[in-house]
Amino acid sequence: MNWLPIALIALGGFLIGGVVSLWRADARPPAVLCGVFAAAAIAGGILWML
């Protein structure tokens, strides 16, 4: 099994934590941008495993 998809999913989880932190700090545009990157990382990791 390749380690890169697992790393991408882990990176997405880390970025989701950043989204929650930024959202609570009322930094909405950076939170949305971080959320887009998190979704792309998780989707990329899942699609890589298929």
N, C-alpha and C positions, 0 to 999 in steps of 0.2 A: 504494500500500500504506500502511496506517495504521501509525503508529509506536508506538501504545499496546501492542499485543500483544508487540512486540519488547521494549519496556521492562518489561512484566510478566515475561517469561521471563528477562530479565537480572536483575530484582529477585529472582526465585526462585533463580537461581544464586548471587547474593550471599548470600541467606539460607541456602542450603545450606552455604556456607562458614562461616557463623555456627553452624550446627548442629554441624559437625565440631569447631569450636573449643570450643564449650560442652560437647560430649560428652567431649572429652579433658580438660577442666577439672573433670570430675565434677559438672557442673551439669545433671543429667538433666531435671528438669521444664522449665526454660527451653529446653533443646535440643529437647524434644518440641514445645513451643509454637511455637518458631521453625520446626520442620519442618512443622508443620501450615500455617503461613502460607506457607512456601516451596511446598508442594504446591498450595495454593490459587492462588498467583500463577502458577505454571507451568501448571496446568490452565486457569485463566482465560485466559491468553495463547494457549494452543493452541486452546481452544474459540472464542475470538474470531476466530481465523484461518479457522475452518471455514466 
